[in-house]
Amino acid sequence: DLHIWAMSTTETALTAHLIMPAGYPGDAFLMNVNKELHDNFGIEHTTLQIETGDPSYPCPLAQENVI
């Protein structure tokens, strides 16, 4: 699940669900992702939700045929 939109004429925002079977990758990983999104795409505001892919707790937005 990925959403990108303009917050203003100078700021872009992004929200995403990341499926990471190994679990939460740690704050350093998230800081690096935020830096890469800012440096490469100019995205100022990010919200990232980590999902493990555990079938006991499925993402409500996941489609049946998507991994």
Residue pairs with C-beta under 8 A, 6 or more apart in sequence:
1 15
1 16
1 17
1 59
1 61
2 14
2 15
2 16
2 17
3 14
3 15
3 16
4 12
4 13
4 14
4 43
5 12
5 13
6 12
6 13
7 13
7 44
7 45
11 44
11 45
12 41
12 42
12 43
12 44
12 45
13 43
13 44
13 45
13 46
13 47
14 37
14 43
14 45
14 46
14 47
15 46
15 47
15 48
15 49
16 46
16 47
16 48
16 49
17 48
17 49
17 51
17 59
17 61
18 48
18 49
18 50
18 51
19 51
19 52
19 53
19 59
19 67
20 50
20 51
20 52
20 53
21 52
21 53
22 52
23 50
23 52
24 50
25 50
30 48
33 46
33 48
34 46
34 48
37 43
37 46
38 44
51 57
51 59
